[in-house]
Protein backbone atom coordinates (compact mmCIF):
# COMPACT_ATOMS: atom_id res chain seq x y z
CA UNK A 1 0.00 0.00 0.00
CA UNK A 2 1.20 3.50 -0.83
CA UNK A 3 1.35 5.49 2.41
CA UNK A 4 -0.14 8.78 1.13
CA UNK A 5 -2.12 10.32 -1.69
CA UNK A 6 0.78 12.69 -2.36
CA UNK A 7 3.14 9.74 -2.86
CA UNK A 8 0.55 7.98 -5.07
CA UNK A 9 0.42 10.98 -7.41
CA UNK A 10 4.22 11.38 -7.40
CA UNK A 11 4.55 7.70 -8.37
CA UNK A 12 1.89 8.01 -11.06
CA UNK A 13 3.48 11.05 -12.72
CA UNK A 14 6.99 9.57 -12.40
CA UNK A 15 5.72 6.39 -14.09
CA UNK A 16 5.16 8.42 -17.28
CA UNK A 17 8.93 8.98 -17.41
CA UNK A 18 9.66 5.29 -17.98
CA UNK A 19 11.78 4.10 -20.89
CA UNK A 20 10.17 0.78 -21.89
CA UNK A 21 6.84 -1.04 -21.81
CA UNK A 22 8.12 -3.32 -19.04
CA UNK A 23 9.23 -0.31 -16.99
CA UNK A 24 5.85 1.38 -17.49
CA UNK A 25 3.97 -1.76 -16.37
CA UNK A 26 6.08 -2.12 -13.23
CA UNK A 27 5.75 1.54 -12.26
CA UNK A 28 2.02 1.85 -12.95
CA UNK A 29 1.25 -1.42 -11.11
CA UNK A 30 2.22 0.32 -7.85
CA UNK A 31 -0.17 3.27 -8.13
CA UNK A 32 -2.85 2.12 -10.61
CA UNK A 33 -5.70 -0.21 -9.58
CA UNK A 34 -6.16 -3.28 -11.78
CA UNK A 35 -9.45 -1.97 -13.24
CA UNK A 36 -8.62 1.76 -13.20
CA UNK A 37 -9.70 3.92 -16.14
CA UNK A 38 -8.00 6.81 -17.92
CA UNK A 39 -9.69 9.45 -20.07
CA UNK A 40 -8.33 12.55 -21.77
CA UNK A 41 -9.50 14.62 -24.76
CA UNK A 42 -7.76 12.23 -27.16
CA UNK A 43 -8.55 8.83 -25.59
CA UNK A 44 -11.41 6.99 -23.97
CA UNK A 45 -11.70 3.63 -22.29
CA UNK A 46 -8.06 3.08 -21.38
CA UNK A 47 -8.38 0.44 -18.68
CA UNK A 48 -6.01 -1.34 -16.34
CA UNK A 49 -2.26 -1.40 -15.89
CA UNK A 50 -1.63 -2.82 -19.37
CA UNK A 51 -3.79 -0.12 -20.97
CA UNK A 52 -2.10 2.82 -19.24
CA UNK A 53 1.36 1.29 -19.80
CA UNK A 54 0.67 0.87 -23.52
CA UNK A 55 -0.57 4.47 -23.73
CA UNK A 56 2.58 5.76 -22.02
CA UNK A 57 4.77 3.60 -24.26
CA UNK A 58 3.02 5.00 -27.36
CA UNK A 59 3.66 8.51 -26.05
CA UNK A 60 7.35 7.67 -25.58
CA UNK A 61 7.58 6.31 -29.13
CA UNK A 62 6.11 9.57 -30.52
CA UNK A 63 8.19 11.87 -28.30
CA UNK A 64 11.22 10.05 -26.88
CA UNK A 65 12.56 13.10 -25.05
CA UNK A 66 9.94 14.32 -22.58
CA UNK A 67 9.68 14.65 -18.83
CA UNK A 68 6.50 14.75 -16.75
CA UNK A 69 6.42 16.61 -13.39
CA UNK A 70 3.93 17.36 -10.62
CA UNK A 71 3.52 21.15 -10.35
CA UNK A 72 1.22 21.31 -7.34
CA UNK A 73 0.56 18.54 -4.86
CA UNK A 74 -2.90 17.02 -4.88
CA UNK A 75 -5.90 18.63 -3.29
CA UNK A 76 -8.21 15.78 -2.22
CA UNK A 77 -11.08 14.61 -0.04
CA UNK A 78 -13.46 11.63 0.07
CA UNK A 79 -11.29 9.53 -2.29
CA UNK A 80 -11.31 12.16 -5.06
CA UNK A 81 -8.75 14.80 -5.93
CA UNK A 82 -6.97 17.02 -8.41
CA UNK A 83 -3.43 18.20 -9.08
CA UNK A 84 -1.50 20.10 -11.73
CA UNK A 85 1.36 18.78 -13.83
CA UNK A 86 3.53 19.66 -16.78
CA UNK A 87 5.40 17.88 -19.52
CA UNK A 88 8.69 19.31 -20.74
CA UNK A 89 9.06 18.68 -24.47
CA UNK A 90 12.00 19.54 -26.73
CA UNK A 91 10.20 22.56 -28.21
CA UNK A 92 7.88 23.64 -25.37
CA UNK A 93 6.43 22.92 -21.95
CA UNK A 94 2.74 22.08 -21.63
CA UNK A 95 0.64 22.15 -18.48
CA UNK A 96 -2.50 20.39 -17.43
CA UNK A 97 -4.46 19.09 -14.49
CA UNK A 98 -5.94 15.75 -13.58
CA UNK A 99 -9.06 14.81 -11.67
CA UNK A 100 -8.64 11.44 -9.96
CA UNK A 101 -10.42 8.93 -7.77
CA UNK A 102 -8.60 6.47 -5.54
CA UNK A 103 -9.19 3.45 -3.34
CA UNK A 104 -8.29 2.66 0.28
CA UNK A 105 -4.88 1.30 -0.82
CA UNK A 106 -4.08 4.71 -2.34
CA UNK A 107 -4.22 3.43 -5.90
CA UNK A 108 -5.84 5.43 -8.67
CA UNK A 109 -9.17 3.97 -9.79
CA UNK A 110 -10.14 6.68 -12.29
CA UNK A 111 -8.22 9.54 -13.83
CA UNK A 112 -9.46 12.26 -16.19
CA UNK A 113 -6.75 14.45 -17.69
CA UNK A 114 -7.13 18.01 -18.97
CA UNK A 115 -4.56 19.88 -21.04
CA UNK A 116 -3.91 23.59 -20.88
CA UNK A 117 -5.59 26.33 -18.86
CA UNK A 118 -9.34 26.61 -18.38
CA UNK A 119 -11.04 28.39 -21.25
N, C-alpha and C positions, 0 to 999 in steps of 0.2 A: 504494500500500500504506500502511496506517495503521502508524505506527512502533511502537506499543505496545498491549498489551491494555487498559491503563488508558484510553488515548485512544479506543480502539474503544468501550468502554462509555460514556465521556462523550459521544461522538458519538451513540450509540444512544439514550441517555436524552434528550439534547437534541433529537433528531429528533422525539420525542413532543410537543415544544412548538411545532411548526410551526403555521401558520395557514391552510394550503390543501392540497389534494390534491397539487398540483404541488410545493409546498415539501416535503411529506412524502416524495414519491418521490425528490426530489433528495437529501435528507438521508439517508434510509435506504439509498440506492444506495451510499453511501460505506462503510457499516459492516455491511451485510446481504448475504450471498452470494445469488446469483441463485436458488438452490433451497432457501434456508433455510426452516425451519419454526418456527412459534410456537404454543405451547399454554398456555392458562391455564384456570382452573376453568370459565370461561364459553364458551370457544372451542376448537375442534380444527381441525387441518388448514388453518391459515393458512399459505400458502406463497408465497415469493418477495417481491420488493420491492413489486409491485403489491398483493399481499395484505396485507402489514403496513401499507402506506401507506393502504389503504382502511379498515383497522381503526382506525388512528389518526385518520383523518378522521371516521369515524363517532363516535368518542369525543369529538372536538372539537365535532361537531354537537350531541351530547347535553349536553355540559358545556363551553361556550365559554370559561369562565374557569377554567383549571387550569394548574398548573405542576408538571412532573416534575423530580426532583433525584436525584442519586446521594448516598446517605448515607455509605456506606463503600466504598472502592475495592475492586476485585475481588481475590479470593483465587483463584489458578488454578495449574494444573499440567497437563501432558500434553494440552493443547488442550481442557481443560474448566475451568469456573470458576463462581463465585457472587459476588454482590454484593447490597447492600441499597439500597433506593430509597424515595422517598416521592412522593406527589402531593398538592399543596396545592389544596384545593377551597374554594369559597366558604364552606361550612358546617363543614368539618373537614379534617384532614390524615390521610391513610391511608398505611401503610407496607407494604412487601412485600420479597420477595427473589426473585432470578432465578437459575436454574441455566442455564449456557450452554455451548455447544461452539463452537469457532472453527477456522478454517483457517490455513494458513501465511501468508496475506495479512492476517491479523488482521481477518477478517470473520466475523460470527456465522453459524454454519451451523444451529444449533438453539437455541431458547430456550424454557424452561419457567418460567412466572411463577407465584408464590405470593403471596397477599394476606394480610396480617395476621400476627400472631405464631404460632409453633408451638403446637398444641393439646396 
